[in-house]
Amino acid sequence: MKTWKKVVLGISLISVFLGGGLAIWGYSHGALTDLQNQPKNDLDFVKKEVNDFNRMDIKSNSYNILIKTGNVSKATITYYQKRKIQLTLL
C-alpha cells in the first residue's frame, strides 16, 4: 500500500472511532434524554387572509421577511409570533 493511502486510511479510522466515542459519551451523559425533554417551541404560527394592500408596517427589532408571488385570489400573510406584535396593513 502506498504511503498516502495509509495516511488517508489512518485518518479515516481515527475519525470513525473518535465520532463513535463521542456519540457513546454523549449518550451516556443523558444527551438523548435532554433532547426528548426539551421544551416545545413557544412560537405560534399565524395565517391571515387579507384584502389587497400596498404597504406593510411591522414594528419589531428584526424579522426574516420572504415575499412570494403567485396566482392567488386573496393575499395571505403567514408568520410566527411569540407575543402580540403590531402589524398594520395599509
C-alpha atoms as a printed R data frame, in Angstrom:
   type eleno elety resid chain resno       x      y      z
1  ATOM     1    CA   MET     A     1   0.000  0.000  0.000
2  ATOM     2    CA   LYS     A     2   1.291  3.453 -0.849
3  ATOM     3    CA   THR     A     3   2.115  5.975  1.842
4  ATOM     4    CA   TRP     A     4  -0.706  8.416  1.022
5  ATOM     5    CA   LYS     A     5  -3.281  5.600  1.142
6  ATOM     6    CA   LYS     A     6  -2.028  4.609  4.589
7  ATOM     7    CA   VAL     A     7  -2.328  8.199  5.784
8  ATOM     8    CA   VAL     A     8  -5.876  8.570  4.427
9  ATOM     9    CA   LEU     A     9  -6.909  5.197  5.883
10 ATOM    10    CA   GLY     A    10  -5.396  6.090  9.260
11 ATOM    11    CA   ILE     A    11  -7.132  9.476  9.386
12 ATOM    12    CA   SER     A    12 -10.485  7.954  8.406
13 ATOM    13    CA   LEU     A    13 -10.232  5.180 11.017
14 ATOM    14    CA   ILE     A    14  -9.293  7.670 13.727
15 ATOM    15    CA   SER     A    15 -12.248  9.882 12.709
16 ATOM    16    CA   VAL     A    16 -14.697  6.958 12.803
17 ATOM    17    CA   PHE     A    17 -13.559  5.791 16.232
18 ATOM    18    CA   LEU     A    18 -13.469  9.337 17.590
19 ATOM    19    CA   GLY     A    19 -17.010 10.007 16.313
20 ATOM    20    CA   GLY     A    20 -18.278  6.750 17.786
21 ATOM    21    CA   GLY     A    21 -16.607  7.505 21.092
22 ATOM    22    CA   LEU     A    22 -18.144 10.975 21.225
23 ATOM    23    CA   ALA     A    23 -21.589  9.547 20.424
24 ATOM    24    CA   ILE     A    24 -21.305  6.971 23.210
25 ATOM    25    CA   TRP     A    25 -20.030  9.606 25.636
26 ATOM    26    CA   GLY     A    26 -22.924 11.959 24.782
27 ATOM    27    CA   TYR     A    27 -25.488  9.186 25.144
28 ATOM    28    CA   SER     A    28 -24.057  8.129 28.494
29 ATOM    29    CA   HIS     A    29 -24.290 11.691 29.808
30 ATOM    30    CA   GLY     A    30 -28.006 11.960 29.030
31 ATOM    31    CA   ALA     A    31 -27.954 13.903 25.779
32 ATOM    32    CA   LEU     A    32 -30.789 11.864 24.309
33 ATOM    33    CA   THR     A    33 -32.926 12.404 27.403
34 ATOM    34    CA   ASP     A    34 -32.236 16.136 27.289
35 ATOM    35    CA   LEU     A    35 -33.341 16.302 23.665
36 ATOM    36    CA   GLN     A    36 -36.556 14.411 24.415
37 ATOM    37    CA   ASN     A    37 -37.390 16.645 27.398
38 ATOM    38    CA   GLN     A    38 -36.636 19.874 25.571
39 ATOM    39    CA   PRO     A    39 -39.460 22.412 25.952
40 ATOM    40    CA   LYS     A    40 -41.744 22.901 22.991
41 ATOM    41    CA   ASN     A    41 -41.336 25.961 20.841
42 ATOM    42    CA   ASP     A    42 -43.394 28.841 22.210
43 ATOM    43    CA   LEU     A    43 -43.943 30.425 18.791
44 ATOM    44    CA   ASP     A    44 -47.419 30.396 17.290
45 ATOM    45    CA   PHE     A    45 -47.960 30.066 13.542
46 ATOM    46    CA   VAL     A    46 -50.394 32.734 12.338
47 ATOM    47    CA   LYS     A    47 -52.013 32.755  8.899
48 ATOM    48    CA   LYS     A    48 -54.237 35.645  7.807
49 ATOM    49    CA   GLU     A    49 -56.088 36.219  4.553
50 ATOM    50    CA   VAL     A    50 -56.253 39.907  3.723
51 ATOM    51    CA   ASN     A    51 -57.611 42.147  1.020
52 ATOM    52    CA   ASP     A    52 -55.223 43.827 -1.364
53 ATOM    53    CA   PHE     A    53 -52.689 46.107  0.277
54 ATOM    54    CA   ASN     A    54 -49.928 48.415 -0.904
55 ATOM    55    CA   ARG     A    55 -47.705 48.638  2.149
56 ATOM    56    CA   MET     A    56 -46.950 46.710  5.320
57 ATOM    57    CA   ASP     A    57 -45.524 48.263  8.509
58 ATOM    58    CA   ILE     A    58 -44.003 45.864 11.040
59 ATOM    59    CA   LYS     A    59 -42.870 47.326 14.341
60 ATOM    60    CA   SER     A    60 -40.203 44.966 15.605
61 ATOM    61    CA   ASN     A    61 -36.455 44.710 16.111
62 ATOM    62    CA   SER     A    62 -35.855 42.109 13.410
63 ATOM    63    CA   TYR     A    63 -37.829 39.818 11.139
64 ATOM    64    CA   ASN     A    64 -36.895 37.467  8.341
65 ATOM    65    CA   ILE     A    65 -39.212 38.507  5.530
66 ATOM    66    CA   LEU     A    66 -39.913 36.433  2.426
67 ATOM    67    CA   ILE     A    67 -42.199 37.842 -0.256
68 ATOM    68    CA   LYS     A    68 -43.626 35.347 -2.730
69 ATOM    69    CA   THR     A    69 -45.809 35.956 -5.739
70 ATOM    70    CA   GLY     A    70 -48.337 33.604 -7.221
71 ATOM    71    CA   ASN     A    71 -51.659 33.243 -8.960
72 ATOM    72    CA   VAL     A    72 -53.990 33.537 -5.957
73 ATOM    73    CA   SER     A    73 -57.336 35.208 -5.406
74 ATOM    74    CA   LYS     A    74 -56.528 36.652 -1.953
75 ATOM    75    CA   ALA     A    75 -53.282 37.744 -0.383
76 ATOM    76    CA   THR     A    76 -52.122 35.668  2.577
77 ATOM    77    CA   ILE     A    77 -49.729 36.660  5.336
78 ATOM    78    CA   THR     A    78 -48.110 33.928  7.423
79 ATOM    79    CA   TYR     A    79 -45.713 34.468 10.296
80 ATOM    80    CA   TYR     A    80 -44.638 33.140 13.656
81 ATOM    81    CA   GLN     A    81 -45.341 35.226 16.713
82 ATOM    82    CA   LYS     A    82 -44.094 34.911 20.249
83 ATOM    83    CA   ARG     A    83 -46.085 37.745 21.645
84 ATOM    84    CA   LYS     A    84 -48.547 40.195 20.223
85 ATOM    85    CA   ILE     A    85 -46.889 42.278 17.537
86 ATOM    86    CA   GLN     A    86 -48.179 45.399 15.940
87 ATOM    87    CA   LEU     A    87 -48.871 44.669 12.261
88 ATOM    88    CA   THR     A    88 -50.505 47.330 10.118
89 ATOM    89    CA   LEU     A    89 -51.639 46.776  6.538
90 ATOM    90    CA   LEU     A    90 -52.250 49.919  4.522
